[in-house]
């Protein structure tokens, strides 16, 4: 099972959360950014629909997989 980490950081004169190098919008306070990160992390845990996905790896090869609705990552909010 994969793990998605949401880290609350200072960003653009306020606070944001970062996931895999991508920043959220900026929030005025740490608490607001932390709350938004918790809401986003909770959404990661909700099952979706089983569907086929295709993705390209770093070397340019395409892969096709079945993404099961119950295959959800662990999500953590780090301060």
Secondary structure, 3 states (H helix, E strand, C coil): CCEEEEEEEEECCEEEEEECCEECCCECCHHHHHHHHHHHHHHHHCCCCCEEEEEECCCCCEEEEEECCCCCCEEEEEC
